[in-house]
Amino acid sequence: MIAEPLTRPMCSPVGGGAAAAIVVSERKARELGLMGKAARVISSTLRSTWPRDGEEEPGLTERCASDAYELSGVGVERA
């Protein structure tokens, strides 16, 4: 119990998060045809888990990254 009637699962979980931004030069933006486009989101993923025995589920970050790459059609080799 956190504060009656709220239990721990009802409150914001303790956890981490991540974000990524790819910044390119004006020349590269022109090469990629991105001029005039301030931002372009090509994928977004969200996963959550409940810690078991106080440990975060292994591989969660890797699965999120894999999902994002699959959804975007982009891989690390393009970087």
N, C-alpha and C positions, 0 to 999 in steps of 0.2 A: 504494500500500500504506500502510495506517495502522499496524497492528500485526499481523504475520503471524498468521493468514491473512486478516485483515480488510482489505477494500479500502474505498475511500471510499463507494461506493454501498451497502455493507453497514452503514455507520454512520449515525447521525442526521445528516440533511442540514442544511446551513446554510440557513436560510430564515426566513420570518416566519410570523406567524399573526394571527388576529383573533378577537375575540369581541364580542358585543353584549348589552346588557341594557337592557330598557325598564322604567323605573321610573315608576309612576303614583301619584297621590295616592289617599287612601282614598276620596274622593268619586268619582274616575274609575274606580277598581276596582269600586266598587258599581255605577256606570253600566254597566260592561262585564260585570257579573255574575261578577267574579273574587274576591269576598270569600271568605276561607277557603282560598284556593289560593295557597300560598306561591310557587310557580313553575309556569310552564306553558311547555313547550318546544313550539313549533309547527313548527319546522323546524331541521334541522342539515345542513350540507354539509361535504364534505371533498374537496379536490383537491390534487394535488401535481404537480410538474414537476421536471425536471432542468435546471439552468441550461445554456444553450448559449452558448459563448464567454463565460462569466462573467456573463451577463445573465439575469435572471428572465424567464420567458415573459410577453410583454405581455398585459394584459387578464385575468390570472388572478384578481385580486381582484374585478373586475367580473363575471366568470363565476360566481364563488362567490356573490356577492350576488344575481345573477339567479336562480341555482338555488334559493337560500333563499326568495326572494320567490315563485317559482313553486310550490315545495313547500308553502308556508304558506298560499297563497291571499291573501296580504296584500301590499300595495304601499306605496310611499312616500307615496302620496296619503292613506292612512289615518292617517298620523302627523299 
